Amino acid sequence: MSNSKHKNLFESVFQCLMEKDLNRKVRQLSQLQEDWSNDLFDFTPTETVVRVKDAGRPEKPDLVPPKDLPRRRLGSKEGHASLMHSIAHIEFNAVNLALDAIYRFQEMPYEFYRDWLGVAGEEAYHFQMVREHLNSLGYEYGDMAAHDGLWMTTYETDHDPLIRMALVPRTLEARGLDVTPPMISKLRSIGDKRGVEILKILLRDEIGHVEVGTRWFRYLCEQRALDPFEAFQQIIRDYFHGDLRGPFNFDARQQAGFSDEEIQWLKTIQ
């Protein structure tokens, strides 16, 4: 009995990527995962691949440059909620980042799509957890302004999966490995046990997500006969806006697949 594959992976993922309603987006992603596990997708590339200037997201939050975000003390109710809101925003963006990697790069091996669909599912789970916690503090995602640096970098790296893997998982998302332990300490200091639990889950899973980016970055370097260390440095020089600066979480980065050579290099730019 033949199993007819009646859904195109890239078209289905694009619909989810562009969905603006939070709850519908999460439901569509669950459907994508179910269809994947039932082997319903065909992988025929689409005739055109659309450049996505802005992925599907709700009307709120308002997006502003990072420097325009108000600074709030964590000790205040608003400051506490503001931290959780910024984490929710990062996790929501990360869902779109993973979906965009699947849709955009349509000539990659089967395992690439399996990996990034898995990442998208975990990021959606993270978003829902943080959103619920934010609700318990009396706020909803969208109640505060947020910045859009992550998606800007995604848009600027949509022409090459090698550059995307270097800059999004291995640079921007890897920053989460560095900043999460201090955030855990801050939440512990104000007695937010649930916040601490959530961030520990995020840190554990994000190590895996950066590792996925590292693995596919190395795969693409091998395909193009590039030295991964030299290629990574060159991409940072050419495409990364701002400074790559520490402190770095070397243990987490090592677990996420950073080589000894890369770790030594990062130690020189702490």
C-alpha positions in Angstrom: 0.0 0.0 0.0 1.6 3.3 -1.0 1.6 6.3 1.3 0.7 9.3 -0.8 2.5 12.4 0.3 -0.1 15.1 -0.3 1.5 18.1 1.4 4.4 20.2 0.3 6.7 20.8 3.3 7.9 24.2 2.1 4.4 25.6 1.3 3.1 24.3 4.7 6.0 25.8 6.6 5.6 29.1 4.8 1.9 29.3 5.9 2.9 28.8 9.5 5.8 31.3 9.2 3.4 34.0 7.9 0.6 33.3 10.4 0.1 36.4 12.6 -2.3 35.0 15.2 -0.3 33.5 18.2 -2.7 30.6 18.9 -3.2 29.7 15.3 0.5 29.7 14.7 1.1 27.3 17.6 -1.7 25.0 16.3 -0.3 25.1 12.8 3.2 24.2 14.1 1.7 21.2 16.0 0.0 20.1 12.8 3.3 20.4 10.9 5.0 18.1 13.5 2.1 15.6 13.3 2.2 15.5 9.5 6.0 15.1 9.6 5.7 12.1 12.0 3.1 10.6 9.7 5.5 11.0 6.7 3.0 13.1 4.8 5.3 15.7 3.2 6.9 15.8 -0.2 10.1 18.0 -0.5 9.6 19.4 -4.0 11.1 22.9 -4.0 8.7 25.8 -4.6 8.9 27.7 -7.9 10.0 30.8 -6.0 11.3 31.5 -2.5 9.9 34.7 -1.1 12.0 37.1 0.8 10.3 37.6 4.1 10.9 41.2 5.3 8.7 40.6 8.3 7.5 37.2 9.4 4.0 36.6 10.8 3.6 38.1 14.2 0.8 39.9 16.1 0.1 43.6 15.9 1.7 44.0 19.4 4.4 44.3 20.6 5.5 47.6 19.1 9.0 47.1 17.7 11.6 49.8 18.5 15.4 50.0 18.2 17.1 48.4 21.3 18.3 51.8 22.5 14.7 53.0 22.8 13.5 50.2 25.1 12.8 51.6 28.6 15.2 50.4 31.3 13.3 49.0 34.3 14.7 47.7 37.6 14.2 44.0 38.2 13.1 44.7 41.7 9.9 46.4 40.5 6.8 44.6 39.3 7.2 46.2 35.9 10.9 45.3 35.8 10.2 41.7 36.6 7.5 41.5 33.9 9.7 43.3 31.4 12.4 40.7 31.7 10.0 37.9 31.1 8.4 39.8 28.2 11.8 40.2 26.5 12.4 36.5 26.9 9.0 35.7 25.4 9.8 37.9 22.5 13.1 36.1 21.8 11.4 32.7 22.0 8.6 33.8 19.7 11.1 35.1 17.2 13.1 31.9 17.5 10.0 29.9 16.2 10.0 32.1 13.1 13.7 31.8 12.7 13.6 28.0 12.7 10.6 27.9 10.3 12.3 30.4 7.9 15.4 28.1 7.8 13.2 25.2 6.6 11.3 27.3 4.0 14.2 29.3 2.7 16.9 26.7 2.1 15.1 24.1 0.0 18.1 22.1 -1.3 19.3 20.8 2.1 19.3 17.1 3.3 16.2 15.6 4.9 17.8 15.7 8.4 18.2 19.5 8.1 14.4 19.9 8.0 13.8 17.3 10.7 16.3 19.2 13.0 14.8 22.7 12.5 11.2 21.5 12.8 12.2 20.0 16.1 13.8 23.3 17.1 10.7 25.2 16.1 8.6 22.9 18.3 10.8 23.4 21.3 10.9 27.2 20.8 7.1 27.3 20.7 7.0 25.3 23.9 9.4 27.8 25.5 7.3 30.7 24.3 4.1 29.2 25.8 5.8 28.6 29.1 7.2 32.1 29.3 3.9 33.6 28.1 2.0 31.7 30.9 4.4 33.0 33.5 4.1 36.5 32.2 0.3 36.1 32.5 0.8 35.1 36.2 2.6 38.4 36.7 -0.5 40.2 35.2 0.8 40.9 31.7 0.4 39.5 28.2 2.9 39.2 25.4 2.6 42.4 23.5 1.9 44.7 26.5 5.5 46.1 26.3 7.7 47.3 23.4 10.3 44.9 22.0 13.2 45.1 19.6 13.6 43.4 16.2 17.3 42.7 15.9 16.9 39.0 15.5 14.6 39.2 12.5 16.7 41.9 10.8 19.7 39.5 10.9 17.5 36.7 9.5 16.5 38.9 6.6 20.0 39.9 5.9 21.2 36.2 5.8 18.5 34.8 3.6 20.8 34.3 0.6 23.1 31.7 2.1 22.5 28.9 4.6 26.2 28.9 5.7 25.9 32.6 6.7 22.5 32.0 8.4 23.9 29.1 10.5 27.0 31.1 11.5 25.1 34.3 12.5 21.7 33.2 13.8 22.2 30.0 15.9 26.0 30.3 16.4 26.1 34.1 17.2 22.8 35.6 18.2 21.2 32.5 19.8 24.5 31.5 21.4 24.4 34.8 23.2 21.5 33.3 25.1 23.9 30.7 26.5 26.0 33.5 28.0 23.3 35.7 29.4 20.9 33.1 30.8 22.9 32.1 33.9 23.0 35.7 35.2 19.3 36.0 34.5 18.7 32.9 36.5 20.6 34.4 39.4 18.6 37.6 39.2 15.3 35.7 39.3 16.5 33.6 42.2 17.4 36.8 44.1 13.8 38.0 43.8 12.3 34.6 44.7 10.8 33.8 41.3 11.1 30.0 41.5 9.0 29.3 38.4 11.0 31.8 36.4 14.2 30.0 37.5 12.7 26.6 36.5 11.7 28.0 33.1 15.1 29.5 32.3 16.9 26.3 33.3 14.8 24.5 30.7 15.5 27.2 28.1 19.3 27.0 28.7 19.3 23.2 28.4 17.4 23.2 25.2 19.2 26.2 23.7 22.5 24.3 24.0 20.9 21.8 21.7 19.6 24.4 19.3 23.1 26.0 18.9 24.5 22.6 18.5 22.1 22.0 15.5 23.3 25.3 14.0 27.0 24.3 14.6 26.4 20.9 13.0 24.9 22.3 9.8 27.4 25.1 9.6 30.2 22.5 9.6 28.3 20.4 7.1 28.2 23.4 4.7 31.8 24.2 5.3 32.7 20.6 4.3 30.6 20.8 1.2 32.4 24.0 0.2 35.9 22.9 1.3 36.1 25.7 3.8 37.9 25.7 7.1 35.1 26.2 9.7 37.1 28.3 12.1 38.3 30.7 9.3 34.9 30.8 7.7 33.2 31.6 11.0 35.6 34.5 11.7 35.2 35.9 8.2 31.4 35.8 8.4 31.5 37.6 11.8 33.7 40.3 10.2 31.6 40.7 7.1 28.0 40.4 8.4 27.8 40.9 12.2 26.6 44.3 13.3 28.1 45.3 16.6 30.8 43.7 18.8 31.2 40.1 19.6 31.9 40.5 23.3 31.9 38.4 26.5 31.6 37.3 29.1 31.0 34.0 27.3 29.6 30.8 28.8 32.5 28.5 27.6 31.1 25.3 29.1 27.7 25.7 27.4 29.3 26.8 24.1 31.6 23.7 24.2 28.5 21.5 24.8 26.9 23.3 21.8 29.8 22.2 19.6 32.2 25.1 19.6 35.6 23.8 18.8 38.6 24.2 21.2 40.1 26.6 18.6 36.9 28.7 18.7 36.8 28.7 22.5 40.5 29.9 22.6 39.6 32.7 20.1 36.6 33.8 22.2 38.9 34.0 25.2 41.0 36.6 23.5 37.9 38.9 23.0 36.3 38.6 26.4 
